[in-house]
Amino acid sequence: MKVLISGCGYVGEALGHELLARGDEVIGLRRHAGMLPPALSPLAADLEDPASLRGLPGDVSAVVFCAGARQRNEAAYVSTYVSGLENLLRALEDAGARLERLVFTSSTAVYEHHDGRWVDEDSPAEPVAPTSKRLIEAEAVAREGAAKTTVLRLGGIYGPGRASVLERIARGEVVAPSSTLYTNRIHRDDCAGVLAHLLHADDPPPLLLGVDDEPVELGELYRWLAERLGVAAPEVGEVTTQTRFLTSKRCRNTRLLGTGYTSRMPSFRQGYAALLSEDVA
């Protein structure tokens, strides 16, 4: 399989190595492709600039769209997720590519609940935030882009190099919210593993939630990390600037596990324990 990873950054590069190990040919597309290892066939292009996408290979059979917006505002989300995806699909069509698979990484942020309810793929996504509305719009574009498309709504991604919460807890800069606030997370290695799994699945579902097995209350997560770091538990207080805009829901990954995928980091315990071990090493 020849796979184009669009937005080949934090998750995309890890995915690229997964696919190479499976024997796939991988093209890593990003604005600064020189940062990628040669084995991923780096390709420099900007999704927001159609001219930079001219001349894409016409024998690409699968695309993983895991680009990230430059800013967290509506204009940036339109440019990256809606227009950027449209530009990429048009360029591939012009090149003669006929995509068999497309996996589009969206976000569980489209479920804007604040009451801790359980949600799954059958729960209605009724976003209010302009950024979430644009993600829903981009999902619709993705569904028309290939013979088989899977929209993967990911929880909060953490992993090597993306665990600043550990440093903030160690410095005593974190306040545990006094209200119940659930968070849904997924380790970077599981992001890559899920994406590779979906590309090779016989009949992947059109929509999946990409989260680990255990949603966790934010205060519980902070206290668990503080104990492992050997520092005082965070004080409990009012919702801070960092948590004010977070939703509170519990996402089920039952359908994902039903496809045959096994979580590498089933919960925050395994994921953060691995990061703490790396720091010690």
C-alpha positions as CSV (number, residue, x, y, z in Angstrom):
1,M,0.0,0.0,0.0
2,K,1.3,3.5,-0.9
3,V,0.2,5.9,1.9
4,L,0.3,9.7,2.0
5,I,0.4,11.0,5.5
6,S,-0.8,14.6,5.3
7,G,0.4,16.7,8.3
8,C,3.2,14.3,9.1
9,G,4.2,15.7,12.5
10,Y,4.0,14.3,16.0
11,V,1.5,11.5,15.3
12,G,2.2,11.2,11.6
13,E,5.9,10.4,11.9
14,A,5.1,7.7,14.5
15,L,2.5,6.3,12.1
16,G,5.0,6.4,9.2
17,H,7.4,4.1,11.1
18,E,4.5,1.7,11.9
19,L,3.5,1.5,8.3
20,L,7.1,1.0,7.1
21,A,7.4,-1.9,9.5
22,R,4.3,-3.4,7.8
23,G,5.9,-3.1,4.4
24,D,4.0,-0.1,3.2
25,E,5.5,2.7,1.1
26,V,5.0,6.0,3.0
27,I,5.1,9.7,1.8
28,G,5.3,12.2,4.6
29,L,3.8,15.6,3.6
30,R,4.4,18.6,5.7
31,R,5.4,22.3,5.3
32,H,9.0,21.6,6.5
33,A,9.6,18.1,5.2
34,G,13.3,18.3,5.8
35,M,12.6,17.4,9.4
36,L,11.4,13.9,8.4
37,P,13.6,10.9,8.0
38,P,14.3,9.9,4.4
39,A,12.6,6.6,4.8
40,L,9.3,8.3,4.9
41,S,9.8,9.9,1.4
42,P,9.5,13.5,2.7
43,L,7.4,15.8,0.5
44,A,7.3,19.6,1.2
45,A,3.9,21.2,0.6
46,D,1.4,23.5,2.2
47,L,-2.2,22.4,2.4
48,E,-3.3,26.0,2.2
49,D,-1.4,26.6,-1.0
50,P,-2.8,24.6,-3.9
51,A,0.2,25.4,-6.1
52,S,2.5,23.6,-3.7
53,L,0.4,20.5,-4.1
54,R,0.8,20.2,-7.8
55,G,2.6,17.1,-9.0
56,L,1.6,14.7,-6.2
57,P,2.1,11.0,-7.1
58,G,-0.8,9.5,-8.8
59,D,-0.3,6.0,-7.4
60,V,-1.2,6.9,-3.8
61,S,-3.9,4.5,-2.6
62,A,-4.5,5.7,0.9
63,V,-4.3,9.0,2.8
64,V,-4.2,9.7,6.5
65,F,-5.1,13.4,7.1
66,C,-3.7,14.3,10.5
67,A,-2.7,17.9,10.0
68,G,-3.0,20.4,12.8
69,A,-4.3,23.9,12.6
70,R,-1.7,26.7,13.2
71,Q,-4.0,28.4,15.6
72,R,-7.1,27.6,17.6
73,N,-9.6,29.8,15.8
74,E,-12.3,29.4,13.2
75,A,-10.3,30.8,10.3
76,A,-7.4,28.5,10.9
77,Y,-9.7,25.5,11.2
78,V,-11.3,26.3,7.8
79,S,-7.9,26.8,6.2
80,T,-6.4,23.5,7.5
81,Y,-9.3,21.1,7.9
82,V,-11.8,22.2,5.3
83,S,-9.9,24.0,2.5
84,G,-6.7,22.1,3.2
85,L,-8.4,18.8,2.8
86,E,-10.3,20.0,-0.3
87,N,-7.0,21.2,-1.8
88,L,-5.3,17.9,-1.1
89,L,-8.1,15.7,-2.5
90,R,-8.3,17.9,-5.7
91,A,-4.6,17.7,-6.2
92,L,-4.6,13.9,-5.9
93,E,-7.5,13.7,-8.3
94,D,-5.7,15.8,-10.8
95,A,-2.7,13.5,-10.4
96,G,-4.9,10.5,-11.3
97,A,-5.0,9.0,-7.9
98,R,-8.0,6.9,-7.0
99,L,-8.1,6.6,-3.2
100,E,-9.2,3.3,-1.7
101,R,-8.8,4.5,2.0
102,L,-8.9,7.8,3.8
103,V,-8.6,8.2,7.5
104,F,-9.4,11.7,8.8
105,T,-8.4,12.6,12.3
106,S,-11.0,14.8,14.0
107,S,-11.6,15.5,17.7
108,T,-13.9,14.4,20.5
109,A,-14.3,18.2,21.1
110,V,-17.3,18.0,18.7
111,Y,-19.2,16.5,21.7
112,E,-19.6,19.7,23.7
113,H,-21.2,18.2,26.9
114,H,-20.4,19.5,30.4
115,D,-22.3,17.1,32.6
116,G,-20.0,14.0,32.4
117,R,-22.3,11.9,30.3
118,W,-21.1,8.9,28.3
119,V,-20.8,9.4,24.6
120,D,-20.1,7.1,21.7
121,E,-20.3,7.0,17.9
122,D,-24.2,7.0,18.1
123,S,-24.3,10.1,20.2
124,P,-25.3,13.3,18.3
125,A,-22.5,15.8,17.8
126,E,-24.1,19.2,18.2
127,P,-21.1,21.6,18.4
128,V,-21.5,25.2,19.4
129,A,-17.9,26.4,19.1
130,P,-17.0,27.6,15.6
131,T,-13.9,25.4,15.6
132,S,-15.9,22.3,16.3
133,K,-18.4,23.2,13.6
134,R,-15.6,23.4,11.1
135,L,-14.4,19.9,12.1
136,I,-17.9,18.6,11.4
137,E,-17.7,20.3,8.0
138,A,-14.3,18.8,7.2
139,E,-15.6,15.3,8.2
140,A,-18.3,15.7,5.5
141,V,-15.6,16.5,3.0
142,A,-13.5,13.5,4.0
143,R,-16.5,11.1,3.6
144,E,-16.6,12.0,-0.1
145,G,-12.8,11.6,-0.6
146,A,-12.3,7.8,-0.9
147,A,-14.0,4.5,-1.5
148,K,-13.7,3.9,2.2
149,T,-13.3,6.7,4.7
150,T,-13.0,6.5,8.5
151,V,-13.4,9.6,10.7
152,L,-11.4,9.1,13.9
153,R,-12.4,11.5,16.6
154,L,-9.4,11.6,18.9
155,G,-9.2,12.5,22.6
156,G,-6.4,14.6,24.0
157,I,-3.1,13.3,22.7
158,Y,-0.1,12.9,25.0
159,G,3.2,11.1,24.9
160,P,7.0,11.6,24.6
161,G,7.7,15.3,24.4
162,R,4.1,16.2,25.0
163,A,3.6,15.9,28.8
164,S,4.0,19.4,30.2
165,V,1.5,18.6,32.9
166,L,4.2,16.5,34.6
167,E,6.5,19.6,34.8
168,R,3.6,21.9,36.0
169,I,2.6,19.4,38.7
170,A,6.2,19.1,39.9
171,R,6.4,22.9,40.1
172,G,3.1,23.1,42.0
173,E,1.5,25.1,39.2
174,V,-1.6,23.0,38.8
175,V,-4.9,23.5,40.6
176,A,-7.4,20.6,40.7
177,P,-10.8,21.8,39.7
178,S,-13.4,21.7,42.5
179,S,-16.1,20.6,40.0
180,T,-16.1,17.2,38.3
181,L,-14.3,17.5,35.0
182,Y,-13.7,14.3,32.9
183,T,-10.9,14.1,30.4
184,N,-10.5,11.6,27.6
185,R,-6.9,10.9,26.4
186,I,-4.9,8.7,24.1
187,H,-1.2,8.0,24.0
188,R,0.6,9.0,20.8
189,D,1.7,5.4,20.3
190,D,-2.0,4.3,20.3
191,C,-2.8,7.1,17.8
192,A,-0.3,5.7,15.4
193,G,-1.3,2.1,16.2
194,V,-5.0,2.8,15.6
195,L,-4.4,4.6,12.3
196,A,-2.2,1.8,11.0
197,H,-4.8,-0.7,12.1
198,L,-7.6,1.1,10.3
199,L,-5.7,1.4,7.0
200,H,-5.3,-2.4,7.0
201,A,-8.7,-3.4,8.3
202,D,-10.9,-5.2,5.9
203,D,-14.0,-3.1,6.6
204,P,-13.3,-0.2,8.9
205,P,-16.3,1.6,10.4
206,P,-17.0,5.1,9.0
207,L,-16.8,6.7,12.5
208,L,-14.7,5.8,15.5
209,L,-13.8,7.4,18.8
210,G,-10.0,7.3,19.4
211,V,-9.6,7.3,23.2
212,D,-8.1,4.9,25.7
213,D,-10.2,2.5,27.9
214,E,-10.7,4.8,30.9
215,P,-11.9,8.4,31.0
216,V,-10.6,10.0,34.1
217,E,-11.6,12.9,36.3
218,L,-9.0,15.6,36.0
219,G,-8.4,16.0,39.7
220,E,-7.9,12.2,40.0
221,L,-5.3,12.4,37.2
222,Y,-3.5,15.3,38.9
223,R,-3.4,13.5,42.3
224,W,-2.1,10.3,40.7
225,L,0.7,12.1,38.9
226,A,1.6,14.1,42.0
227,E,2.0,10.9,44.0
228,R,4.2,9.3,41.4
229,L,6.3,12.4,41.2
230,G,6.6,12.5,45.0
231,V,5.2,16.0,45.4
232,A,2.2,17.4,47.2
233,A,-1.2,16.9,45.7
234,P,-2.5,19.9,43.9
235,E,-4.8,22.2,45.8
236,V,-8.4,22.1,44.9
237,G,-9.9,25.4,43.6
238,E,-12.0,27.1,41.0
239,V,-11.7,26.2,37.3
240,T,-8.5,27.8,35.9
241,T,-7.8,29.4,32.6
242,Q,-6.3,26.1,31.4
243,T,-9.5,24.2,32.1
244,R,-12.2,26.8,31.6
245,F,-13.0,25.8,28.1
246,L,-12.8,22.0,28.5
247,T,-15.9,19.9,28.1
248,S,-16.7,17.1,30.5
249,K,-17.9,13.8,29.0
250,R,-16.8,10.2,29.1
251,C,-16.0,8.7,25.7
252,R,-16.4,5.0,25.0
253,N,-14.0,3.1,22.8
254,T,-16.1,0.0,22.6
255,R,-16.5,0.2,18.8
256,L,-12.8,0.7,18.3
257,L,-11.9,-2.3,20.4
258,G,-14.5,-4.3,18.5
259,T,-12.5,-3.8,15.3
260,G,-9.8,-6.0,16.8
261,Y,-7.5,-3.2,18.1
262,T,-5.9,-3.7,21.5
263,S,-4.8,-0.6,23.4
264,R,-1.1,-0.4,24.1
265,M,-1.7,2.2,26.9
266,P,-5.2,1.2,28.2
267,S,-5.3,4.1,30.6
268,F,-3.4,7.2,31.8
269,R,-1.7,4.9,34.3
270,Q,0.3,2.9,31.8
271,G,0.8,5.9,29.5
272,Y,2.1,8.3,32.1
273,A,4.1,5.6,33.9
274,A,6.0,5.0,30.7
275,L,6.7,8.7,30.4
276,L,7.9,8.9,34.0
277,S,10.2,5.9,33.4
278,E,11.7,7.6,30.4
279,D,12.4,10.7,32.4
280,V,14.1,8.6,35.1
281,A,16.2,6.8,32.5
